[in-house]
Amino acid sequence: YWSGGWYPATVDKENTDGTFILVWDDRDMFDRRKTPEKLRWLEATLTEQPSQRRSIGGGGGLRGRRVTLCVERSRLLSSAMVPVLAAAPEELRPGCLRIEYHGEDGQYGEGGGGVTRAFLAQAGGLLSDARLGLLLPAPCDHLQLSPILGFLTPHAADSQSVPRQPDRWSRFLGRMLAMSVCHECPLGLLLVPSLCKQLLGQEPSFEDLQFVPGLSDNGTSWYRSLCALLAHRRPELVKDDPSLVRLDAEAASEAVSGLEAVMPSRAEQVFQSLAAHVGVLTSDRQRWPEATEVVSRLLREASSDPQRELAADRSRDLLETINAELGSSSSYCSHRHLAAAAVVEDFCGCEEGPMTQALRQALRSLRWSLSGRQHDYGTEEASRVDTERRIEQLLEMLLGSESDDKALELQQVACERRPDDPPEQGPRLIGQAPQTFHTTLARASSRVDGPGLSDELTMENLEAFADALAMKALSQNLQPHLGRIVEEFRRVVPQRTQQSLTWQQVRDRISGRRLDPEAFVREWRDRTTYQSCSEADESVRLWWGYVSDRTAEELSRLFAWCTGFAAIPVTAWKFQIKVVDDVVRCPSINTCMTDDPSAANRGVKMPTIYLPAYDSQATLARKMEWAIAGASAMHLH
């Protein structure tokens, strides 16, 4: 680093004191021999292990180039985007990057990087939210890049939202994935194999089709169907799946007859994926607000009978589940029937929180749909209308009378402008039916083109169709944003690191280990060391008893609070328990510790919990609840 710039350098001489004399071209009149006293201190990663780093340089106390990103916890992604994109790629790597939370006392600690870890863990949870519109839920709990960024997201009208700024969000996501890999801090995002391969410049394979979101037909994936049809020609496709039906040539030919060389459109993929996602969220009461916001958008944008029926089914299942769990609750505010303290995020119930607002939006969407229906419909259409009216009644029952809230609705909704409304149209008022459907959602299928393909499928062109389908679904449909993500990822992750990693290792570094609760606790205990105590001490036994009693969701939150990791990392890490005598205090943590006892603190990450010697597990549970709820015990030194 010289005069504000970075230059390739070669070692001219290695001195006996561990410093170097370097030679490089800094674009002056001639190549000069730079002596140590003219150099700033620079952290040079000669190996992958932080503990083996060496310093280059000579006199002067200046360290290498650093960048500090100041982010706001309440608007983490939007506050981080500008500085993350403005930083030079090398500034986002370990040794150069510092993270600070605006208005908080936590300081970035050398070595353990606890604040950076906490930032990446929080960011991962936000990036995975389907309402953001970057990543789409895919089969087997995977996530894939959305083929239409921000499509069907609830907050598309925001000028800084994903659909309004797709290029910036794509580049930001690429850099966040790279930071996770470089800092060895999981984001908790289980990316599909094809995306992990493409991050390393590798081509996806036909087998990766099984993880494409929204590519299914009544629960049967296109991948399995194609494998069954191609089994007699490509037996390697089914050798690892004994449950797959294998069709002979005659049966396969009959099954293909009359089929067209098409696949679901990108918009249809998003719609199907989000509808399936709502079905998963229905059983998780903590994520009901997300589910209601998503299904509200689906109800509003559905443009065909199958889409409306699917959205209505998902709405019915969700709302019946909500009604069953909340219907007997007595914890209602006098003027808000939905403000159950244990469920709604605004615990006092005196102001409308995310759940109430999302349900009101769902009710408005349903009324728009019903008001646009004609009354001379047949039996099948009448059945669908009856289903939607039942959902309307459920919503009204949950929300109570809206007679006192018309002013609120007129302010928040009547003047709301939809992002896809033409400029010459005014805002849609309550009860006004949509004039046109979203053009992309109205087209349910997309043609698959490729060498040897025609409009209809035959056994002769089926293999070509399968290859073309994989290319279209896994790559072409994701451009140009996939290219920008890959570009930024490869700029930030050093070339040597890219060459040393397989796509599975990239996936695992970004995701972390996926373990059931029992295996999770066992792994955590195996990584734990003890100071001023032992595993046999009563305080420690109470701790592990408390940990073992957590549900999977609670265990994940507890681990994140204790370590800063979004998930158990696949790289080296440790955890330390230090018992203290002050039983009045709550447990506290230091996430910047390593196992290096020296002042350099450059060992393996070892977050430490300071655990008071409580007399019972009930006391421990109560103190932990206070500590986690307020995050008041987060001390990052």
C-alpha positions in Angstrom: 0.0 0.0 0.0 1.6 3.3 -1.1 0.3 6.8 -1.6 -3.3 5.7 -1.5 -3.1 2.7 -3.8 -2.4 -1.0 -3.7 0.2 -2.5 -6.1 1.6 -6.0 -6.8 5.0 -6.4 -5.1 7.8 -8.9 -5.1 10.2 -9.7 -2.3 13.7 -8.4 -3.0 15.2 -9.4 0.4 14.0 -11.0 3.6 15.6 -9.4 6.6 16.7 -11.3 9.7 14.1 -9.4 11.9 11.2 -10.9 9.9 10.6 -7.8 7.7 11.1 -7.5 3.9 12.4 -5.2 1.3 10.0 -5.0 -1.5 10.1 -4.0 -5.2 7.0 -2.8 -7.0 5.9 -0.4 -9.7 3.9 2.5 -8.3 3.6 4.1 -11.7 6.4 6.6 -11.2 9.2 7.3 -13.6 11.1 4.1 -12.8 10.8 1.0 -10.6 12.3 1.8 -7.3 13.6 -0.3 -4.4 11.3 0.4 -1.5 12.9 0.1 1.9 11.1 -0.9 5.0 11.0 2.6 6.5 8.9 3.8 3.6 6.3 1.1 4.1 3.2 0.9 6.2 2.5 -2.2 8.2 0.5 -4.6 6.1 -1.1 -7.9 7.2 -0.1 -10.5 4.6 -2.0 -13.8 4.7 0.7 -16.3 3.8 -1.5 -19.2 4.9 -5.2 -19.8 5.5 -4.7 -19.9 9.3 -5.0 -16.5 11.0 -2.6 -17.7 13.7 0.2 -18.1 11.1 0.0 -14.6 9.6 3.2 -12.6 9.3 3.7 -8.9 9.0 5.5 -7.1 6.2 7.0 -3.7 6.8 9.4 -1.7 8.8 9.3 1.4 11.0 6.3 3.6 11.8 3.3 2.4 13.8 0.7 2.4 11.1 -1.2 -0.8 10.3 -2.5 -1.8 6.9 -5.5 -0.3 5.2 -8.7 -0.7 7.3 -12.3 0.1 6.6 -15.0 0.5 9.2 -18.6 -0.1 8.3 -21.1 1.6 10.7 -24.5 -0.1 10.4 -27.9 0.4 12.1 -29.4 -2.6 13.7 -33.0 -1.5 12.9 -32.3 -1.1 9.2 -29.3 -3.4 8.8 -29.3 -4.3 5.1 -30.1 -0.8 3.8 -27.6 0.9 6.1 -24.9 -1.6 5.1 -25.4 -1.6 1.4 -23.7 1.6 0.5 -20.5 1.1 2.5 -20.3 -2.6 1.5 -20.5 -1.7 -2.2 -18.2 1.3 -1.9 -15.4 -0.7 -0.3 -12.6 -2.1 -2.3 -12.9 -6.0 -2.5 -9.8 -6.6 -0.4 -11.2 -4.3 2.3 -14.0 -6.7 3.0 -11.6 -9.5 3.9 -10.3 -10.5 7.4 -7.7 -8.2 8.8 -9.1 -5.1 7.0 -12.8 -5.0 7.9 -14.4 -3.6 11.0 -18.1 -3.5 11.8 -19.7 -1.1 14.3 -23.4 -0.8 15.3 -24.5 2.8 15.3 -25.3 4.1 18.8 -24.2 0.9 20.6 -21.3 0.4 23.0 -19.9 -2.8 21.4 -16.4 -2.4 20.1 -14.7 -4.5 17.4 -12.3 -6.9 19.1 -9.1 -8.0 17.5 -8.9 -11.7 16.7 -12.3 -13.1 17.4 -14.3 -10.6 15.2 -17.4 -10.9 17.3 -19.2 -7.8 15.9 -18.6 -8.9 12.3 -19.9 -12.3 13.2 -23.0 -10.8 14.7 -23.5 -8.6 11.7 -23.3 -11.5 9.3 -25.6 -13.7 11.4 -28.3 -10.9 11.5 -27.9 -10.2 7.8 -28.3 -13.8 6.9 -31.7 -14.0 8.6 -32.9 -10.9 6.7 -31.6 -12.0 3.3 -33.5 -15.3 3.6 -36.8 -13.6 4.2 -39.1 -14.2 1.2 -40.6 -10.7 1.6 -37.3 -9.2 0.6 -37.4 -10.8 -2.9 -33.8 -11.8 -3.4 -33.9 -15.5 -2.5 -36.7 -17.9 -3.2 -37.6 -20.9 -1.0 -36.6 -24.1 -2.8 -37.1 -27.8 -2.1 -35.5 -29.4 0.9 -35.1 -26.1 2.8 -32.7 -24.7 0.2 -32.7 -21.2 -1.2 -32.2 -20.1 -4.8 -31.9 -16.7 -6.5 -35.3 -15.5 -7.5 -35.7 -15.5 -11.3 -37.5 -12.1 -11.0 -35.9 -10.1 -8.2 -38.5 -8.6 -5.9 -41.5 -10.0 -7.8 -44.6 -10.4 -5.5 -42.8 -8.7 -2.6 -45.1 -6.8 -0.2 -43.0 -3.6 -0.2 -42.2 -3.2 -3.9 -43.2 0.5 -3.9 -40.3 1.4 -1.7 -37.6 3.3 -3.8 -34.9 1.3 -2.1 -36.6 -2.1 -2.5 -35.2 -5.1 -4.4 -37.5 -4.6 -7.5 -36.5 -0.9 -7.7 -32.8 -1.5 -7.2 -32.1 -5.1 -8.5 -28.5 -4.4 -9.7 -27.4 -3.0 -6.4 -29.0 -5.7 -4.4 -27.5 -8.4 -6.6 -24.0 -7.0 -6.1 -24.6 -6.6 -2.4 -25.7 -10.2 -2.1 -22.6 -11.4 -3.9 -20.4 -9.5 -1.5 -22.2 -10.7 1.5 -21.8 -14.3 0.4 -18.1 -13.7 -0.2 -17.7 -12.1 3.3 -19.3 -15.2 4.9 -16.8 -17.4 3.1 -13.8 -15.2 3.8 -14.6 -14.6 7.5 -15.7 -18.2 8.0 -19.0 -17.0 9.5 -22.1 -18.7 8.3 -25.1 -16.7 7.1 -27.4 -19.6 7.8 -28.4 -19.7 4.1 -28.6 -23.2 2.5 -28.0 -22.3 -1.1 -28.9 -24.7 -3.9 -26.0 -26.7 -5.4 -26.2 -25.0 -8.8 -25.7 -21.5 -7.3 -22.7 -22.7 -5.2 -21.1 -24.2 -8.3 -21.7 -21.0 -10.3 -20.0 -18.9 -7.5 -16.8 -20.9 -8.3 -17.2 -20.6 -12.1 -18.5 -24.2 -12.5 -21.4 -25.3 -14.6 -24.5 -26.7 -13.0 -25.7 -30.2 -13.9 -29.0 -31.9 -14.8 -29.3 -33.3 -11.2 -29.5 -29.7 -9.9 -33.0 -29.4 -11.4 -34.4 -31.1 -8.3 -33.7 -27.9 -6.3 -35.3 -25.4 -8.7 -38.1 -23.6 -6.9 -41.6 -23.7 -8.3 -40.8 -26.4 -10.8 -43.3 -29.0 -9.7 -46.7 -30.4 -10.8 -49.1 -31.4 -8.0 -46.2 -32.2 -5.7 -44.2 -34.1 -8.3 -41.0 -32.4 -9.4 -40.1 -32.1 -13.0 -36.7 -33.6 -12.3 -38.2 -36.9 -11.1 -40.6 -37.0 -14.0 -37.8 -36.5 -16.5 -35.7 -39.1 -14.7 -38.5 -41.6 -15.0 -38.9 -40.9 -18.7 -35.2 -41.0 -19.5 -34.5 -44.1 -17.3 -34.3 -46.5 -20.2 -31.8 -44.3 -22.0 -29.8 -42.8 -19.1 -29.9 -45.4 -16.2 -27.4 -43.4 -14.3 -30.1 -40.8 -13.5 -32.0 -43.3 -11.3 -29.4 -45.6 -9.9 -29.4 -43.8 -6.5 -33.2 -43.5 -6.2 -34.8 -47.0 -5.9 -38.2 -45.3 -5.2 -38.4 -43.7 -8.7 -40.7 -45.4 -11.2 -38.8 -46.5 -14.3 -40.7 -46.4 -17.5 -39.8 -48.5 -20.5 -39.6 -47.0 -24.0 -43.2 -47.7 -24.9 -44.6 -46.3 -21.7 -42.3 -43.3 -21.9 -43.3 -42.6 -25.5 -47.0 -42.7 -24.6 -46.4 -40.4 -21.6 -44.6 -37.8 -23.8 -47.2 -37.8 -26.5 -48.9 -34.5 -26.9 -46.6 -32.6 -24.5 -45.1 -29.2 -25.5 -41.5 -28.1 -25.0 -42.4 -25.6 -22.4 -41.7 -24.9 -18.7 -43.4 -22.7 -16.1 -42.7 -19.0 -16.7 -40.4 -17.2 -14.2 -43.4 -15.4 -12.7 -45.2 -18.7 -12.3 -42.2 -20.2 -10.6 -42.1 -17.4 -8.1 -45.9 -17.7 -7.4 -45.7 -21.5 -6.9 -42.7 -21.3 -4.7 -44.2 -18.6 -2.4 -47.5 -20.5 -2.2 -45.6 -23.6 -1.0 -43.6 -21.4 1.4 -46.8 -20.1 3.0 -47.8 -23.8 3.6 -44.6 -24.4 5.5 -44.9 -21.2 7.5 -48.5 -22.0 8.6 -47.2 -24.4 11.4 -44.7 -21.8 12.7 -46.5 -19.2 14.8 -43.4 -17.0 15.0 -43.6 -16.5 11.3 -47.3 -15.9 10.8 -46.7 -12.2 10.0 -44.4 -13.2 7.1 -47.0 -15.8 5.9 -49.9 -13.4 6.0 -47.9 -10.7 4.1 -46.9 -13.2 1.4 -50.3 -14.8 1.0 -51.9 -11.3 0.8 -49.7 -10.5 -2.2 -50.6 -13.8 -3.8 -54.3 -13.2 -3.4 -53.9 -9.8 -4.9 -51.8 -10.8 -7.9 -53.4 -14.1 -8.8 -54.4 -13.9 -12.5 -55.8 -17.3 -13.3 -58.3 -19.7 -11.7 -55.5 -22.2 -10.6 -53.5 -19.4 -9.1 -56.6 -18.0 -7.3 -57.5 -21.4 -6.1 -54.0 -22.1 -4.8 -53.8 -18.7 -3.0 -57.2 -19.3 -1.5 -56.3 -22.8 -0.2 -53.1 -21.5 1.4 -55.0 -18.5 2.9 -57.7 -20.8 4.3 -55.1 -23.2 5.9 -53.2 -20.3 7.4 -56.2 -18.4 8.8 -57.9 -21.5 10.2 -54.7 -22.3 12.0 -54.4 -18.8 13.4 -58.1 -18.8 14.4 -57.8 -22.2 16.1 -54.8 -21.0 18.2 -56.0 -17.5 19.0 -59.7 -18.1 19.2 -59.6 -19.2 22.9 -57.1 -16.6 24.0 -58.3 -14.0 26.5 -55.3 -11.7 26.1 -56.9 -9.2 23.8 -56.8 -5.5 23.9 -60.2 -4.0 24.2 -60.1 -2.5 20.7 -57.8 -4.9 18.9 -59.0 -8.6 18.8 -55.7 -9.8 17.3 -53.3 -8.3 19.8 -52.5 -11.5 21.7 -49.5 -10.7 23.8 -47.8 -14.0 23.2 -48.0 -13.8 19.4 -48.2 -10.2 18.1 -44.9 -8.3 18.0 -46.4 -5.2 19.5 -46.9 -6.9 22.9 -49.1 -4.2 24.5 -51.7 -4.6 21.8 -52.6 -0.9 21.8 -51.0 -0.2 18.4 -51.2 -2.2 15.2 -48.2 -4.4 14.8 -47.0 -6.4 11.8 -49.5 -9.3 12.3 -52.5 -7.0 12.4 -51.3 -4.9 9.4 -50.6 -8.0 7.4 -54.0 -9.5 8.1 -55.7 -6.3 7.2 -53.8 -6.3 3.9 -54.9 -9.8 3.3 -58.6 -8.8 4.0 -58.3 -5.9 1.5 -56.8 -8.1 -1.1 -59.6 -10.6 -0.7 -62.2 -7.9 -1.0 -60.6 -6.7 -4.2 -60.8 -10.2 -5.6 -64.4 -10.7 -4.6 -65.6 -7.3 -5.8 -64.2 -8.1 -9.3 -66.1 -11.3 -9.7 -69.3 -11.5 -11.8 -72.4 -13.0 -10.1 -73.4 -15.3 -13.0 -70.7 -17.9 -12.3 -71.1 -21.6 -12.5 -71.0 -24.2 -9.7 -67.2 -24.6 -9.7 -66.7 -20.8 -9.6 -69.3 -20.5 -6.9 -67.4 -23.0 -4.8 -64.2 -20.9 -5.1 -66.1 -17.7 -4.2 -67.6 -19.5 -1.2 -64.1 -20.5 -0.1 -62.9 -16.9 -0.4 -65.9 -15.6 1.5 -65.1 -18.1 4.3 -61.6 -16.7 4.5 -63.0 -13.2 4.5 -65.2 -14.1 7.5 -62.2 -15.6 9.3 -60.2 -12.4 8.7 -63.1 -10.3 10.0 -63.5 -12.5 13.0 -59.8 -12.2 13.8 -59.6 -8.5 13.2 -62.9 -7.5 14.7 -65.0 -4.6 13.4 -63.2 -2.1 11.1 -65.9 0.6 11.6 -63.5 2.5 13.8 -60.6 2.2 11.5 -61.8 3.7 8.2 -59.7 6.8 8.7 -56.6 4.6 9.2 -57.4 2.5 6.1 -58.0 5.6 4.0 -54.7 7.0 5.1 -52.6 3.8 4.7 -54.3 2.0 1.8 -56.7 4.2 -0.3 -53.8 6.4 -1.4 -51.4 3.5 -1.9 -50.0 3.3 -5.4 -49.1 -0.1 -6.8 -45.7 -0.3 -8.5 -47.2 -1.8 -11.6 -49.9 0.8 -12.1 -49.4 3.0 -15.2 -48.5 6.6 -14.5 -51.7 7.9 -15.8 -53.8 5.9 -13.5 -54.8 7.1 -10.0 -54.5 5.1 -6.8 -56.7 2.1 -6.3 -59.4 2.7 -3.7 -60.8 0.2 -1.3 -63.3 -2.0 -3.0 -62.0 -1.1 -6.5 -61.2 -4.2 -8.5 -57.8 -4.4 -10.3 -58.2 -3.3 -13.9 -55.5 -5.5 -15.4 -53.4 -8.4 -14.1 -49.7 -8.3 -13.8 -48.5 -9.1 -17.4 -45.8 -11.5 -16.4 -47.9 -13.5 -14.0 -50.7 -13.9 -16.7 -48.3 -15.9 -18.8 -48.0 -19.3 -17.0 -45.5 -21.1 -19.4 -42.4 -20.3 -21.2 -41.0 -22.0 -24.3 -37.8 -24.1 -24.0 -35.5 -23.6 -27.0 -32.5 -25.5 -27.9 -30.8 -27.6 -30.7 -33.1 -30.3 -32.0 -36.2 -29.0 -30.2 -39.6 -28.4 -31.8 -42.9 -27.3 -30.4 -43.8 -30.8 -29.3 -41.8 -33.3 -27.2 -40.9 -36.7 -28.6 -38.7 -39.5 -27.3 -36.1 -38.4 -29.9 -35.8 -34.9 -28.5 -36.5 -35.6 -24.9 -32.8 -35.6 -23.9 -32.2 -32.4 -25.7 -35.2 -30.9 -23.9 -33.9 -32.0 -20.5 -30.5 -30.4 -21.1 -32.1 -27.2 -22.5 -34.5 -27.1 -19.5 -31.6 -27.4 -17.0 -29.7 -24.6 -18.8 -32.8 -22.3 -18.9 -33.9 -22.9 -15.3 -30.5 -22.9 -13.6 -28.7 -20.1 -15.6 -30.5 -18.3 -18.4 -33.6 -17.4 -16.3 -31.4 -16.0 -13.5 -29.5 -13.5 -15.7 -28.3 -10.8 -15.6 -28.4 -10.7 -11.8 -26.7 -14.1 -11.3 -23.7 -12.8 -13.3 -23.4 -9.8 -11.0 -23.6 -11.9 -7.9 -20.9 -14.2 -9.2 -18.7 -11.3 -10.3 -18.8 -9.6 -6.9 -18.2 -12.9 -5.0 -15.1 -13.7 -7.1 -13.8 -10.2 -6.6 -13.9 -10.4 -2.8 -12.8 -14.0 -2.2 -9.1 -14.3 -2.9 -8.2 -16.4 -6.0 -6.2 -18.9 -3.9 -9.2 -19.5 -1.6 -11.5 -20.0 -4.6 -9.1 -22.6 -6.0 -8.9 -24.5 -2.7 -12.7 -24.8 -2.1 -15.2 -27.2 -3.6 -18.7 -26.1 -4.2 -19.8 -28.2 -1.2 -17.4 -26.4 1.0 -18.7 -23.0 -0.2 -22.3 -24.2 0.5 -21.3 -25.3 4.0 -19.4 -22.2 4.9 -22.4 -20.0 3.9 -24.9 -22.3 5.5 -23.2 -23.8 8.5 -23.9 -27.3 9.7 -27.5 -28.6 9.6 -28.0 -30.7 12.7 -31.0 -32.0 14.7 -31.3 -30.6 18.2 -29.6 -33.6 19.9 -26.7 -33.6 17.5 -26.5 -29.8 17.7 -26.1 -29.9 21.5 -23.6 -32.8 21.3 -21.4 -30.8 18.8 -21.6 -27.7 21.0 -20.5 -29.6 24.1 -17.6 -31.3 22.2 -16.3 -27.8 21.2 -16.5 -26.4 24.7 -13.6 -25.8 27.1 -13.9 -24.7 30.8 -12.2 -22.0 32.9 -12.5 -21.9 36.7 -14.8 -24.9 36.5 -15.2 -28.3 34.9 -18.0 -30.2 33.1 -18.9 -32.0 36.3 -19.6 -28.8 38.2 -23.2 -28.2 39.2 -23.4 -24.8 37.4 -22.1 -26.4 34.2 -24.6 -29.3 34.4 -27.4 -26.8 34.9 -26.3 -25.0 31.8 -26.2 -28.0 29.6 -29.6 -29.1 31.0 -31.0 -25.7 30.0 -29.5 -25.9 26.5 -30.8 -29.5 26.0 -34.4 -28.4 26.9 -34.6 -25.8 24.0 -36.6 -26.4 20.9 -34.8 -26.3 17.6 -35.8 -22.6 17.1 -34.8 -21.6 20.6 -31.6 -23.5 20.3 -30.6 -21.6 17.2 -31.3 -18.2 18.9 -29.4 -19.2 22.0 -26.4 -20.3 20.0 -26.4 -17.1 18.0 -26.5 -15.1 21.2 -23.7 -17.1 22.8 -21.4 -17.2 19.8 -22.5 -14.7 17.2 -22.7 -17.6 14.7 -25.9 -18.0 12.7 -25.3 -21.7 12.7 -22.5 -24.1 13.8 -19.6 -23.4 11.4 -17.8 -26.1 9.5 -14.4 -24.3 10.1 -12.5 -24.3 13.4 -14.2 -22.8 16.4 -14.4 -23.3 20.2 -16.7 -22.2 23.0 -15.6 -21.4 26.6 -17.6 -21.4 29.8 -16.2 -19.4 32.7 -18.2 -19.7 36.0 -18.3 -16.5 38.1 -19.6 -16.0 41.7 -21.9 -13.0 41.2 -25.3 -14.7 41.1 -27.1 -11.3 40.9 -26.0 -10.6 37.4 -27.3 -12.2 34.2 -25.0 -14.4 32.1 -22.9 -12.3 29.7 -20.7 -13.1 26.7 -17.6 -12.0 24.9 -17.6 -13.1 21.3 -14.2 -11.6 20.4 -12.1 -14.1 22.3 -9.8 -16.7 20.7 -7.8 -19.5 22.2 -4.7 -17.4 21.9 -3.9 -16.2 25.5 -1.4 -13.6 24.2 -2.2 -9.9 23.6 -2.3 -10.7 19.8 -5.5 -12.8 20.3 -5.0 -14.5 16.9 -6.1 -18.0 17.6 -9.2 -20.0 16.9 -12.4 -18.1 17.6 -13.6 -19.0 21.1 -16.6 -17.0 22.3 -16.9 -17.1 26.0 -19.9 -17.0 28.4 -19.5 -15.7 31.9 -21.9 -18.0 33.8 -23.0 -17.1 37.4 -23.2 -20.0 39.7 -27.0 -20.1 40.1 -28.7 -22.5 42.5 -31.3 -23.9 40.1 -32.2 -24.3 36.5 -35.3 -22.2 36.9 -33.2 -19.3 38.0 -30.8 -19.8 35.1 -33.7 -20.0 32.7 -35.2 -16.7 34.0 -31.8 -14.9 33.9 -31.2 -16.1 30.4 -34.6 -14.9 29.3 -33.8 -11.5 30.5 -30.3 -11.5 29.0 -31.4 -12.6 25.5 -34.5 -10.4 25.4 -32.7 -7.2 26.2 -29.3 -8.2 24.7 -28.0 -6.2 27.6 -25.3 -8.7 28.4 -23.6 -8.4 25.0 -20.1 -7.2 25.8 -17.8 -7.0 22.8 -14.4 -5.8 23.8 
